[in-house]
Amino acid sequence: MAVLLVTNDDGVHASGLAALARALDELGDVYVLAPEREHSACGHALTLHRPLRVERLAERRFAVNGTPSDCVNLGVLGFLPERPALVVAGVNHGSNLGDDVTYSGTVSAAMEGTLLGVPSLAVSLVDGGDFDGAAAIARLLAMRALVTALPPKTLLNVNVPAGVPRGITLTRLGHRVYTGKVVEQTDPRGRAHYWIGGGEPEWGELAGTDMGAIHAGDVSVTPLHLDLTNHRALDQLADLASSLNAQYRPAARTRARRG
């Protein structure tokens, strides 16, 4: 049977992770390799300054003293008995929509799997939703990914609404605008400290976006491509290199002319 790697950023004991592992069990040998504690909003961090330790909690279930991306690296590059056929991160406790995907440890775990050449999904659930229902959606998408390869350098970012979904919609990323992001407070000794994240965010245009699908009660499936190059800008900035080269004066050439 195929080996499937399951991870998350909410920690190895999270309810969403357990629901996901149960739902995928019929598709292959599911290995849980997840952080020993919560790593929400850790982004694509890797642990390079200390060794990683892995604790066996049960058969095919392990806790790692590292990040979600660490877990995927371990699983894909040799810790598991064979290379996984699929990486699934989730089910995250809370949505990962729009620009927030750049912060998400759940999405970053799927990014790491994609960079390592393994088809990968990230699955998140709006607060108040049903983990088993979201895991069932993940199973459907996992079955498709195992049979039909995903496009190169592409992962699927899946968000499930809190209620019973109307259906499944392919979407693009929305854009969230934050206001009042920093909250200043004073501790008992009179020293200032700050919280990031104050203020209610506002969304830009919803039509066709992941947030628009969630508002409509649909599951949002967004293909994320890991080539961050703005190919249209290459044409728009075609004269940039020639213009800068005309002004560029390497230090060695400048010194030679002065000599």
LUMRO-647989 format. One record per atom (N, C-alpha, C): residue number from 1; residue in one letter; atom name; x, y, z. Coordinates in steps of 0.001 Angstrom, whole numbers. Example, Ala and Ser with C-alpha at 12.3 -4.5 7.8 and 13.67 -1.06 7.14 Angstrom:
BEGIN
  num  residuo  atomo       px       py       pz
    1        A      N    13190    -5690     7800
    1        A     CA    12300    -4500     7800
    1        A      C    13200    -3300     7800
    2        S      N    12850    -2250     7080
    2        S     CA    13670    -1060     7140
    2        S      C    12900       30     7870
// end
This chain:
BEGIN
  num  residuo  atomo       px       py       pz
    1        M      N      834    -1207        0
    1        M     CA        0        0        0
    1        M      C      860     1244        0
    2        A      N      321     2317     -522
    2        A     CA     1050     3584     -555
    2        A      C     1244     4114      855
    3        V      N     2342     4827     1053
    3        V     CA     2604     5506     2319
    3        V      C     2110     6944     2204
    4        L      N     1317     7374     3170
    4        L     CA      812     8742     3219
    4        L      C     1366     9416     4467
    5        L      N     1867    10631     4314
    5        L     CA     2398    11401     5434
    5        L      C     1403    12478     5823
    6        V      N     1018    12493     7099
    6        V     CA       72    13471     7619
    6        V      C      775    14306     8681
    7        T      N      586    15614     8612
    7        T     CA     1189    16517     9587
    7        T      C      257    17704     9804
    8        N      N      674    18654    10639
    8        N     CA     -139    19858    10889
    8        N      C      725    20911    11571
    9        D      N       88    22040    11960
    9        D     CA      815    23025    12770
    9        D      C      141    23248    14123
   10        D      N     -938    22505    14397
   10        D     CA    -1621    22623    15684
   10        D      C    -1074    21667    16730
   11        G      N     -167    20803    16338
   11        G     CA      427    19864    17286
   11        G      C     -116    18457    17115
   12        V      N      677    17497    17543
   12        V     CA      394    16094    17287
   12        V      C     -875    15605    17980
   13        H      N    -1322    16295    19023
   13        H     CA    -2506    15861    19754
   13        H      C    -3786    16563    19288
   14        A      N    -3731    17328    18209
   14        A     CA    -4877    18112    17751
   14        A      C    -5983    17206    17195
   15        S      N    -7224    17627    17434
   15        S     CA    -8385    16850    16980
   15        S      C    -8457    16773    15456
   16        G      N    -8117    17875    14779
   16        G     CA    -8167    17881    13324
   16        G      C    -7200    16900    12702
   17        L      N    -6033    16748    13299
   17        L     CA    -5033    15794    12809
   17        L      C    -5544    14367    12952
   18        A      N    -6151    14068    14100
   18        A     CA    -6679    12724    14332
   18        A      C    -7785    12392    13338
   19        A      N    -8676    13353    13077
   19        A     CA    -9758    13124    12119
   19        A      C    -9203    12871    10724
   20        L      N    -8169    13618    10346
   20        L     CA    -7568    13456     9018
   20        L      C    -6928    12084     8881
   21        A      N    -6181    11656     9890
   21        A     CA    -5524    10353     9829
   21        A      C    -6552     9230     9711
   22        R      N    -7660     9338    10442
   22        R     CA    -8713     8316    10343
   22        R      C    -9314     8276     8940
   23        A      N    -9569     9447     8378
   23        A     CA   -10220     9510     7071
   23        A      C    -9346     8947     5960
   24        L      N    -8034     9097     6082
   24        L     CA    -7123     8650     5021
   24        L      C    -6674     7215     5191
   25        D      N    -7041     6603     6302
   25        D     CA    -6517     5277     6625
   25        D      C    -6819     4240     5554
   26        E      N    -7956     4363     4891
   26        E     CA    -8339     3388     3875
   26        E      C    -7561     3547     2574
   27        L      N    -6812     4653     2439
   27        L     CA    -6093     4915     1192
   27        L      C    -4661     4393     1203
   28        G      N    -4158     4005     2367
   28        G     CA    -2780     3534     2443
   28        G      C    -2304     3468     3875
   29        D      N     -998     3316     4039
   29        D     CA     -395     3308     5371
   29        D      C     -144     4755     5793
   30        V      N     -954     5247     6711
   30        V     CA     -880     6644     7125
   30        V      C      119     6783     8274
   31        Y      N     1110     7621     8074
   31        Y     CA     2074     7953     9118
   31        Y      C     1833     9390     9578
   32        V      N     1668     9554    10876
   32        V     CA     1527    10879    11471
   32        V      C     2885    11304    11991
   33        L      N     3381    12400    11471
   33        L     CA     4661    12964    11886
   33        L      C     4411    14454    12066
   34        A      N     4170    14876    13323
   34        A     CA     3674    16225    13568
   34        A      C     4418    16873    14726
   35        P      N     4393    18211    14795
   35        P     CA     5088    18906    15889
   35        P      C     4545    18494    17255
   36        E      N     5442    18449    18232
   36        E     CA     5023    18066    19583
   36        E      C     4171    19131    20254
   37        R      N     4224    20375    19728
   37        R     CA     3413    21467    20268
   37        R      C     2932    22335    19110
   38        E      N     2048    23264    19419
   38        E     CA     1481    24122    18382
   38        E      C     2536    25017    17739
   39        H      N     2456    25134    16418
   39        H     CA     3337    26015    15652
   39        H      C     2539    26879    14680
   40        S      N     1367    27313    15084
   40        S     CA      553    28144    14203
   40        S      C     1305    29406    13804
   41        A      N     1126    29826    12557
   41        A     CA     1722    31043    11998
   41        A      C     3250    31010    12001
   42        C      N     3822    29797    11979
   42        C     CA     5289    29697    11946
   42        C      C     5832    29833    10532
   43        G      N     4934    29819     9537
   43        G     CA     5389    29939     8165
   43        G      C     6212    28738     7730
   44        H      N     7184    28993     6876
   44        H     CA     7974    27925     6257
   44        H      C     9298    27718     6982
   45        A      N     9266    27842     8302
   45        A     CA    10499    27766     9087
   45        A      C    11056    26347     9118
   46        L      N    12394    26256     9039
   46        L     CA    13112    25007     9225
   46        L      C    14043    25138    10420
   47        T      N    14273    24056    11130
   47        T     CA    15162    24055    12292
   47        T      C    16558    23649    11841
   48        L      N    17494    24592    11888
   48        L     CA    18860    24335    11425
   48        L      C    19908    24501    12513
   49        H      N    19531    25038    13685
   49        H     CA    20507    25364    14717
   49        H      C    20595    24311    15815
   50        R      N    19802    23253    15737
   50        R     CA    19837    22178    16728
   50        R      C    19308    20904    16084
   51        P      N    19626    19734    16677
   51        P     CA    19111    18482    16106
   51        P      C    17624    18309    16398
   52        L      N    16965    17551    15545
   52        L     CA    15554    17227    15738
   52        L      C    15426    15883    16452
   53        R      N    14481    15819    17363
   53        R     CA    14222    14573    18083
   53        R      C    12798    14111    17780
   54        V      N    12656    12803    17631
   54        V     CA    11367    12211    17277
   54        V      C    10966    11232    18373
   55        E      N     9745    11402    18897
   55        E     CA     9217    10510    19930
   55        E      C     8094     9665    19340
   56        R      N     8220     8358    19502
   56        R     CA     7176     7447    19019
   56        R      C     6040     7411    20031
   57        L      N     4839     7792    19601
   57        L     CA     3680     7810    20487
   57        L      C     2819     6564    20325
   58        A      N     2794     6008    19128
   58        A     CA     2031     4812    18815
   58        A      C     2533     4296    17481
   59        E      N     1974     3186    17016
   59        E     CA     2373     2675    15713
   59        E      C     2058     3701    14636
   60        R      N     3074     4087    13868
   60        R     CA     2969     5057    12773
   60        R      C     2521     6443    13261
   61        R      N     2809     6798    14499
   61        R     CA     2443     8119    15030
   61        R      C     3607     8669    15847
   62        F      N     4133     9835    15418
   62        F     CA     5363    10370    15995
   62        F      C     5230    11869    16256
   63        A      N     5874    12314    17343
   63        A     CA     5948    13735    17683
   63        A      C     7373    14223    17438
   64        V      N     7494    15411    16850
   64        V     CA     8792    15987    16493
   64        V      C     8960    17320    17215
   65        N      N    10138    17558    17750
   65        N     CA    10390    18846    18415
   65        N      C    10831    19890    17391
   66        G      N    10007    20080    16379
   66        G     CA    10331    21016    15312
   66        G      C     9073    21549    14666
   67        T      N     9235    22114    13488
   67        T     CA     8155    22784    12770
   67        T      C     7453    21813    11819
   68        P      N     6305    22221    11250
   68        P     CA     5669    21373    10246
   68        P      C     6578    21068     9055
   69        S      N     7334    22056     8589
   69        S     CA     8252    21809     7473
   69        S      C     9354    20831     7861
   70        D      N     9807    20883     9114
   70        D     CA    10763    19885     9602
   70        D      C    10175    18485     9484
   71        C      N     8917    18343     9899
   71        C     CA     8263    17032     9871
   71        C      C     8213    16471     8455
   72        V      N     7889    17322     7484
   72        V     CA     7818    16858     6099
   72        V      C     9198    16473     5593
   73        N      N    10199    17266     5922
   73        N     CA    11568    16914     5529
   73        N      C    11964    15552     6074
   74        L      N    11709    15326     7349
   74        L     CA    12046    14039     7953
   74        L      C    11321    12903     7234
   75        G      N    10015    13104     7026
   75        G     CA     9224    12032     6438
   75        G      C     9603    11701     5014
   76        V      N     9887    12714     4220
   76        V     CA    10173    12493     2805
   76        V      C    11613    12038     2583
   77        L      N    12532    12535     3402
   77        L     CA    13959    12314     3140
   77        L      C    14580    11144     3883
   78        G      N    13750    10284     4519
   78        G     CA    14368     9069     5029
   78        G      C    13844     8504     6331
   79        F      N    13064     9255     7111
   79        F     CA    12608     8713     8392
   79        F      C    11579     7606     8181
   80        L      N    10698     7755     7213
   80        L     CA     9669     6752     6965
   80        L      C    10261     5555     6208
   81        P      N     9598     4407     6263
   81        P     CA    10152     3218     5604
   81        P      C    10260     3357     4093
   82        E      N     9454     4218     3502
   82        E     CA     9577     4519     2072
   82        E      C     9068     5936     1819
   83        R      N     9420     6457      671
   83        R     CA     9025     7812      321
   83        R      C     7498     7895      223
   84        P      N     6874     8885      857
   84        P     CA     5414     8964      799
   84        P      C     4915     9297     -603
   85        A      N     3726     8779     -912
   85        A     CA     3086     9085    -2186
   85        A      C     2297    10373    -2110
   86        L      N     2014    10833     -885
   86        L     CA     1194    12023     -716
   86        L      C     1483    12624      658
   87        V      N     1502    13956      716
   87        V     CA     1580    14688     1981
   87        V      C      279    15451     2160
   88        V      N     -354    15292     3326
   88        V     CA    -1574    16033     3630
   88        V      C    -1375    16725     4974
   89        A      N    -1538    18036     5000
   89        A     CA    -1380    18828     6227
   89        A      C    -2752    19296     6688
   90        G      N    -3051    19117     7989
   90        G     CA    -4339    19559     8526
   90        G      C    -4890    18545     9516
   91        V      N    -6176    18516     9729
   91        V     CA    -7093    19591     9369
   91        V      C    -6830    20749    10315
   92        N      N    -6476    21924     9756
   92        N     CA    -6105    23053    10588
   92        N      C    -7301    23599    11351
   93        H      N    -7045    24001    12597
   93        H     CA    -8075    24603    13439
   93        H      C    -8198    26077    13071
   94        G      N    -9014    26381    12074
   94        G     CA    -9156    27735    11570
   94        G      C    -8760    27795    10112
   95        S      N    -9330    28751     9400
   95        S     CA    -9103    28862     7956
   95        S      C    -7709    29377     7636
   96        N      N    -7274    29110     6408
   96        N     CA    -6045    29679     5847
   96        N      C    -6396    30220     4467
   97        L      N    -6819    31483     4447
   97        L     CA    -7363    32115     3252
   97        L      C    -6518    33303     2819
   98        G      N    -6528    33586     1521
   98        G     CA    -5892    34796     1019
   98        G      C    -4432    34899     1391
   99        D      N    -4019    36109     1747
   99        D     CA    -2617    36378     2053
   99        D      C    -2112    35600     3261
  100        D      N    -3034    35099     4094
  100        D     CA    -2624    34388     5300
  100        D      C    -1868    33094     5000
  101        V      N    -1943    32587     3753
  101        V     CA    -1232    31349     3441
  101        V      C      275    31517     3610
  102        T      N      764    32755     3495
  102        T     CA     2211    32968     3625
  102        T      C     2690    32783     5059
  103        Y      N     1783    32892     6028
  103        Y     CA     2141    32710     7432
  103        Y      C     1898    31290     7922
  104        S      N     1038    30570     7260
  104        S     CA      505    29308     7775
  104        S      C     1530    28188     7812
  105        G      N     1673    27551     8971
  105        G     CA     2507    26361     9061
  105        G      C     1894    25187     8338
  106        T      N      560    25119     8318
  106        T     CA     -131    24044     7606
  106        T      C      141    24131     6108
  107        V      N      -49    25303     5531
  107        V     CA      208    25476     4098
  107        V      C     1690    25285     3796
  108        S      N     2543    25750     4678
  108        S     CA     3986    25612     4452
  108        S      C     4425    24152     4459
  109        A      N     3769    23319     5259
  109        A     CA     4084    21891     5237
  109        A      C     3784    21307     3859
  110        A      N     2650    21705     3270
  110        A     CA     2321    21250     1924
  110        A      C     3286    21838      896
  111        M      N     3727    23068     1111
  111        M     CA     4737    23658      234
  111        M      C     6018    22834      269
  112        E      N     6418    22430     1470
  112        E     CA     7660    21663     1607
  112        E      C     7544    20327      880
  113        G      N     6396    19668     1020
  113        G     CA     6202    18429      287
  113        G      C     6283    18644    -1210
  114        T      N     5674    19722    -1688
  114        T     CA     5700    20030    -3118
  114        T      C     7122    20298    -3594
  115        L      N     7883    21062    -2826
  115        L     CA     9270    21341    -3197
  115        L      C    10106    20067    -3252
  116        L      N     9740    19079    -2445
  116        L     CA    10470    17811    -2423
  116        L      C     9925    16811    -3435
  117        G      N     8966    17256    -4258
  117        G     CA     8473    16425    -5343
  117        G      C     7357    15469    -4986
  118        V      N     6672    15708    -3850
  118        V     CA     5577    14844    -3424
  118        V      C     4262    15611    -3551
  119        P      N     3232    15060    -4202
  119        P     CA     1935    15731    -4263
  119        P      C     1444    16063    -2852
  120        S      N      930    17279    -2667
  120        S     CA      632    17737    -1308
  120        S      C     -647    18559    -1254
  121        L      N    -1360    18416     -132
  121        L     CA    -2572    19171      135
  121        L      C    -2458    19829     1503
  122        A      N    -3066    21009     1639
  122        A     CA    -3246    21656     2937
  122        A      C    -4741    21827     3152
  123        V      N    -5245    21371     4296
  123        V     CA    -6687    21382     4554
  123        V      C    -6957    22136     5846
  124        S      N    -7856    23126     5779
  124        S     CA    -8180    23959     6931
  124        S      C    -9692    24057     7080
  125        L      N   -10130    24260     8324
  125        L     CA   -11554    24301     8639
  125        L      C   -11879    25601     9353
  126        V      N   -12902    26293     8868
  126        V     CA   -13360    27513     9522
  126        V      C   -13778    27184    10952
  127        D      N   -13463    28084    11889
  127        D     CA   -13782    27861    13297
  127        D      C   -15244    27480    13480
  128        G      N   -15469    26448    14285
  128        G     CA   -16823    25997    14551
  128        G      C   -17296    24886    13638
  129        G      N   -16466    24486    12690
  129        G     CA   -16841    23442    11749
  129        G      C   -16597    22050    12289
  130        D      N   -16945    21055    11466
  130        D     CA   -16853    19647    11844
  130        D      C   -15585    19034    11253
  131        F      N   -14687    18559    12109
  131        F     CA   -13421    18011    11632
  131        F      C   -13615    16765    10787
  132        D      N   -14540    15897    11164
  132        D     CA   -14752    14681    10382
  132        D      C   -15279    15016     8984
  133        G      N   -16147    16027     8894
  133        G     CA   -16637    16447     7587
  133        G      C   -15528    17006     6724
  134        A      N   -14649    17825     7328
  134        A     CA   -13516    18374     6580
  134        A      C   -12553    17271     6159
  135        A      N   -12361    16284     7034
  135        A     CA   -11467    15175     6704
  135        A      C   -12024    14337     5563
  136        A      N   -13357    14226     5478
  136        A     CA   -13964    13493     4364
  136        A      C   -13704    14212     3034
  137        I      N   -13749    15542     3048
  137        I     CA   -13392    16319     1854
  137        I      C   -11931    16070     1497
  138        A      N   -11075    16056     2513
  138        A     CA    -9653    15804     2276
  138        A      C    -9443    14444     1638
  139        R      N   -10218    13448     2069
  139        R     CA   -10080    12112     1497
  139        R      C   -10425    12109        6
  140        L      N   -11478    12805     -366
  140        L     CA   -11856    12882    -1780
  140        L      C   -10730    13484    -2616
  141        L      N   -10154    14578    -2117
  141        L     CA    -9081    15233    -2864
  141        L      C    -7810    14393    -2868
  142        A      N    -7546    13696    -1765
  142        A     CA    -6380    12827    -1704
  142        A      C    -6500    11689    -2716
  143        M      N    -7689    11120    -2835
  143        M     CA    -7910    10058    -3822
  143        M      C    -7611    10558    -5221
  144        R      N    -8059    11774    -5525
  144        R     CA    -7810    12348    -6852
  144        R      C    -6316    12582    -7063
  145        A      N    -5642    13106    -6041
  145        A     CA    -4215    13402    -6177
  145        A      C    -3389    12130    -6327
  146        L      N    -3833    11036    -5710
  146        L     CA    -3098     9774    -5828
  146        L      C    -3261     9161    -7208
  147        V      N    -4402     9406    -7854
  147        V     CA    -4679     8824    -9169
  147        V      C    -4184     9725   -10290
  148        T      N    -4440    11029   -10159
  148        T     CA    -4070    12002   -11185
  148        T      C    -3071    12987   -10604
  149        A      N    -1899    13038   -11157
  149        A     CA     -848    13899   -10616
  149        A      C    -1268    15361   -10644
  150        L      N     -851    16095    -9637
  150        L     CA    -1082    17537    -9623
  150        L      C     -113    18208   -10607
  151        P      N     -452    19405   -11069
  151        P     CA      481    20127   -11948
  151        P      C     1822    20355   -11248
  152        P      N     2904    20504   -12000
  152        P     CA     4226    20691   -11394
  152        P      C     4257    21892   -10450
  153        K      N     4964    21725    -9337
  153        K     CA     5178    22774    -8341
  153        K      C     3866    23377    -7830
  154        T      N     2837    22564    -7766
  154        T     CA     1514    23056    -7383
  154        T      C      952    22217    -6246
  155        L      N      455    22893    -5209
  155        L     CA     -245    22237    -4111
  155        L      C    -1678    22731    -4090
  156        L      N    -2541    22003    -3407
  156        L     CA    -3930    22415    -3256
  156        L      C    -4159    22926    -1843
  157        N      N    -4615    24171    -1740
  157        N     CA    -4972    24748     -450
  157        N      C    -6488    24682     -310
  158        V      N    -6948    23901      650
  158        V     CA    -8365    23586      801
  158        V      C    -8894    24238     2075
  159        N      N   -10008    24957     1949
  159        N     CA   -10685    25534     3111
  159        N      C   -12136    25069     3125
  160        V      N   -12580    24599     4280
  160        V     CA   -13915    24031     4435
  160        V      C   -14738    24945     5331
  161        P      N   -15967    25303     4906
  161        P     CA   -16794    26200     5726
  161        P      C   -17284    25502     6992
  162        A      N   -17829    26290     7911
  162        A     CA   -18272    25745     9195
  162        A      C   -19503    24861     9052
  163        G      N   -20430    25214     8174
  163        G     CA   -21642    24422     7994
  163        G      C   -21437    23301     6990
  164        V      N   -22536    22645     6629
  164        V     CA   -22471    21608     5595
  164        V      C   -22216    22282     4250
  165        P      N   -21127    21952     3570
  165        P     CA   -20800    22642     2316
  165        P      C   -21850    22422     1235
  166        R      N   -22090    23485      432
  166        R     CA   -22986    23359     -725
  166        R      C   -22319    22567    -1838
  167        G      N   -21005    22726    -1964
  167        G     CA   -20263    22074    -3028
  167        G      C   -18797    22443    -2917
  168        I      N   -18043    22149    -3965
  168        I     CA   -16601    22398    -3993
  168        I      C   -16308    23326    -5169
  169        T      N   -15557    24404    -4897
  169        T     CA   -15292    25425    -5907
  169        T      C   -13794    25653    -6052
  170        L      N   -13315    25726    -7294
  170        L     CA   -11931    26128    -7551
  170        L      C   -11843    27649    -7464
  171        T      N   -10855    28151    -6759
  171        T     CA   -10770    29578    -6465
  171        T      C    -9344    30089    -6625
  172        R      N    -9234    31425    -6594
  172        R     CA    -7933    32084    -6467
  172        R      C    -7833    32661    -5057
  173        L      N    -6637    33076    -4673
  173        L     CA    -6450    33678    -3355
  173        L      C    -7126    35044    -3284
  174        G      N    -7778    35304    -2174
  174        G     CA    -8309    36628    -1919
  174        G      C    -7246    37515    -1293
  175        H      N    -7626    38745    -1012
  175        H     CA    -6708    39709     -412
  175        H      C    -7349    40294      839
  176        R      N    -6636    40165     1952
  176        R     CA    -7146    40651     3217
  176        R      C    -6391    41914     3626
  177        V      N    -7115    42952     3975
  177        V     CA    -6524    44225     4389
  177        V      C    -6675    44359     5895
  178        Y      N    -5542    44515     6573
  178        Y     CA    -5567    44633     8028
  178        Y      C    -5470    46097     8440
  179        T      N    -6155    46442     9516
  179        T     CA    -6050    47786    10094
  179        T      C    -5774    47652    11587
  180        G      N    -5009    48592    12128
  180        G     CA    -4726    48566    13561
  180        G      C    -4047    47293    14005
  181        K      N    -2969    46918    13296
  181        K     CA    -2367    45615    13533
  181        K      C    -1585    45519    14842
  182        V      N    -1112    46635    15377
  182        V     CA     -281    46595    16567
  182        V      C    -1033    47208    17746
  183        V      N    -1130    46452    18834
  183        V     CA    -1790    46922    20049
  183        V      C     -731    47102    21133
  184        E      N     -613    48324    21645
  184        E     CA      366    48610    22700
  184        E      C     -306    48493    24067
  185        Q      N      365    47817    24997
  185        Q     CA     -105    47692    26372
  185        Q      C     1059    47940    27315
  186        T      N      755    48036    28588
  186        T     CA     1780    48283    29608
  186        T      C     1718    47183    30653
  187        D      N     2880    46632    30992
  187        D     CA     2895    45575    31997
  187        D      C     2882    46187    33407
  188        P      N     2765    45373    34473
  188        P     CA     2677    45916    35838
  188        P      C     3871    46767    36257
  189        R      N     4986    46641    35584
  189        R     CA     6163    47438    35911
  189        R      C     6275    48690    35047
  190        G      N     5243    48966    34265
  190        G     CA     5226    50179    33471
  190        G      C     5948    50099    32154
  191        R      N     6347    48917    31752
  191        R     CA     7070    48753    30487
  191        R      C     6090    48444    29364
  192        A      N     6318    49043    28217
  192        A     CA     5436    48836    27077
  192        A      C     5707    47483    26418
  193        H      N     4632    46832    25975
  193        H     CA     4771    45651    25138
  193        H      C     3676    45706    24077
  194        Y      N     3807    44849    23066
  194        Y     CA     2965    44995    21878
  194        Y      C     2406    43642    21439
  195        W      N     1169    43687    20956
  195        W     CA      529    42523    20342
  195        W      C      296    42833    18859
  196        I      N      661    41850    18017
  196        I     CA      396    41986    16579
  196        I      C     -920    41290    16269
  197        G      N    -1787    41957    15515
  197        G     CA    -3024    41318    15084
  197        G      C    -4284    42003    15547
  198        G      N    -4180    43170    16148
  198        G     CA    -5374    43881    16566
  198        G      C    -6146    44425    15381
  199        G      N    -7425    44655    15567
  199        G     CA    -8246    45212    14496
  199        G      C    -8895    44138    13656
  200        E      N   -10047    44466    13105
  200        E     CA   -10783    43517    12274
  200        E      C   -10331    43648    10816
  201        P      N    -9979    42531    10188
  201        P     CA    -9543    42603     8786
  201        P      C   -10722    42806     7851
  202        E      N   -10444    43399     6714
  202        E     CA   -11446    43562     5666
  202        E      C   -10942    42868     4404
  203        W      N   -11874    42266     3669
  203        W     CA   -11519    41548     2454
  203        W      C   -11751    42407     1230
  204        G      N   -10892    42236      242
  204        G     CA   -11084    42902    -1037
  204        G      C   -12188    42204    -1821
  205        E      N   -12124    42278    -3123
  205        E     CA   -13142    41667    -3973
  205        E      C   -13272    40177    -3669
  206        L      N   -14512    39692    -3525
  206        L     CA   -14752    38302    -3154
  206        L      C   -15002    37393    -4353
  207        A      N   -15463    37923    -5465
  207        A     CA   -15840    37092    -6609
  207        A      C   -14659    36240    -7083
  208        G      N   -14865    34936    -7101
  208        G     CA   -13851    34018    -7590
  208        G      C   -12763    33675    -6595
  209        T      N   -12830    34227    -5383
  209        T     CA   -11765    34027    -4404
  209        T      C   -12127    32940    -3399
  210        D      N   -11114    32526    -2645
  210        D     CA   -11330    31532    -1596
  210        D      C   -12290    32047     -526
  211        M      N   -12133    33304     -128
  211        M     CA   -13025    33851      878
  211        M      C   -14448    33980      337
  212        G      N   -14576    34303     -934
  212        G     CA   -15901    34362    -1538
  212        G      C   -16597    33013    -1498
  213        A      N   -15860    31948    -1769
  213        A     CA   -16440    30602    -1709
  213        A      C   -16890    30254     -301
  214        I      N   -16059    30597      696
  214        I     CA   -16422    30309     2086
  214        I      C   -17668    31090     2477
  215        H      N   -17744    32359     2091
  215        H     CA   -18936    33165     2368
  215        H      C   -20189    32541     1749
  216        A      N   -20026    31905      595
  216        A     CA   -21167    31292      -86
  216        A      C   -21492    29905      454
  217        G      N   -20665    29399     1360
  217        G     CA   -20896    28078     1934
  217        G      C   -20282    26938     1162
  218        D      N   -19303    27243      293
  218        D     CA   -18639    26215     -500
  218        D      C   -17265    25882       73
  219        V      N   -16802    24686     -242
  219        V     CA   -15401    24348       -9
  219        V      C   -14565    25072    -1059
  220        S      N   -13501    25715     -625
  220        S     CA   -12596    26403    -1544
  220        S      C   -11358    25544    -1782
  221        V      N   -11039    25312    -3048
  221        V     CA    -9816    24602    -3425
  221        V      C    -8996    25541    -4305
  222        T      N    -7860    25980    -3784
  222        T     CA    -7015    26941    -4493
  222        T      C    -5692    26291    -4878
  223        P      N    -5388    26175    -6175
  223        P     CA    -4072    25675    -6578
  223        P      C    -3020    26766    -6333
  224        L      N    -2017    26453    -5546
  224        L     CA     -932    27400    -5263
  224        L      C      321    26934    -5986
  225        H      N      921    27850    -6741
  225        H     CA     2111    27532    -7538
  225        H      C     3343    28098    -6848
  226        L      N     4402    27299    -6750
  226        L     CA     5575    27713    -5989
  226        L      C     6620    28455    -6810
  227        D      N     6355    28685    -8086
  227        D     CA     7199    29594    -8858
  227        D      C     6675    31006    -8607
  228        L      N     7371    31783    -7768
  228        L     CA     6893    33105    -7390
  228        L      C     7271    34182    -8395
  229        T      N     7922    33783    -9479
  229        T     CA     8302    34745   -10507
  229        T      C     7065    35415   -11110
  230        N      N     7105    36727   -11222
  230        N     CA     6045    37446   -11929
  230        N      C     6437    37484   -13405
  231        H      N     5947    36520   -14166
  231        H     CA     6375    36389   -15563
  231        H      C     5907    37566   -16410
  232        R      N     4759    38130   -16105
  232        R     CA     4289    39308   -16836
  232        R      C     5226    40489   -16594
  233        A      N     5750    40595   -15369
  233        A     CA     6655    41697   -15056
  233        A      C     7979    41579   -15800
  234        L      N     8386    40365   -16168
  234        L     CA     9612    40212   -16949
  234        L      C     9510    40988   -18255
  235        D      N     8349    40973   -18871
  235        D     CA     8145    41732   -20103
  235        D      C     8013    43226   -19811
  236        Q      N     7283    43555   -18741
  236        Q     CA     7067    44960   -18407
  236        Q      C     8367    45658   -18004
  237        L      N     9310    44893   -17455
  237        L     CA    10573    45463   -16992
  237        L      C    11728    45113   -17932
  238        A      N    11410    44832   -19179
  238        A     CA    12431    44364   -20124
  238        A      C    13589    45331   -20267
  239        D      N    13324    46621   -20132
  239        D     CA    14396    47601   -20324
  239        D      C    15166    47879   -19041
  240        L      N    14774    47226   -17942
  240        L     CA    15393    47541   -16649
  240        L      C    16881    47201   -16638
  241        A      N    17238    45987   -17076
  241        A     CA    18633    45564   -17007
  241        A      C    19528    46445   -17861
  242        S      N    19100    46746   -19099
  242        S     CA    19937    47569   -19973
  242        S      C    20090    48971   -19402
  243        S      N    19018    49497   -18802
  243        S     CA    19090    50828   -18218
  243        S      C    20037    50857   -17029
  244        L      N    19947    49850   -16165
  244        L     CA    20818    49814   -14985
  244        L      C    22265    49543   -15375
  245        N      N    22468    48662   -16381
  245        N     CA    23837    48371   -16805
  245        N      C    24519    49610   -17369
  246        A      N    23746    50498   -17981
  246        A     CA    24318    51728   -18513
  246        A      C    24840    52622   -17396
  247        Q      N    24247    52486   -16205
  247        Q     CA    24647    53310   -15062
  247        Q      C    25614    52592   -14124
  248        Y      N    25722    51272   -14288
  248        Y     CA    26479    50456   -13334
  248        Y      C    27974    50650   -13531
  249        R      N    28665    50885   -12437
  249        R     CA    30112    51059   -12473
  249        R      C    30734    50175   -11397
  250        P      N    31200    48963   -11759
  250        P     CA    31831    48101   -10754
  250        P      C    32982    48798   -10080
  251        A      N    33223    48464    -8822
  251        A     CA    34267    49133    -8033
  251        A      C    35639    48951    -8664
  252        A      N    35925    47747    -9186
  252        A     CA    37248    47496    -9771
  252        A      C    37477    48388   -10986
  253        R      N    36437    48563   -11825
  253        R     CA    36560    49397   -13008
  253        R      C    36763    50856   -12606
  254        T      N    36060    51294   -11547
  254        T     CA    36189    52666   -11088
  254        T      C    37609    52932   -10590
  255        R      N    38139    51975    -9818
  255        R     CA    39498    52170    -9298
  255        R      C    40520    52211   -10429
  256        A      N    40323    51359   -11453
  256        A     CA    41256    51322   -12574
  256        A      C    41273    52664   -13309
  257        R      N    40114    53256   -13456
  257        R     CA    40039    54538   -14147
  257        R      C    40699    55620   -13312
  258        R      N    40543    55536   -11994
  258        R     CA    41184    56550   -11144
  258        R      C    42699    56405   -11173
  259        G      N    43190    55148   -11338
  259        G     CA    44618    54904   -11385
  259        G      C    45235    55414   -12660
// end
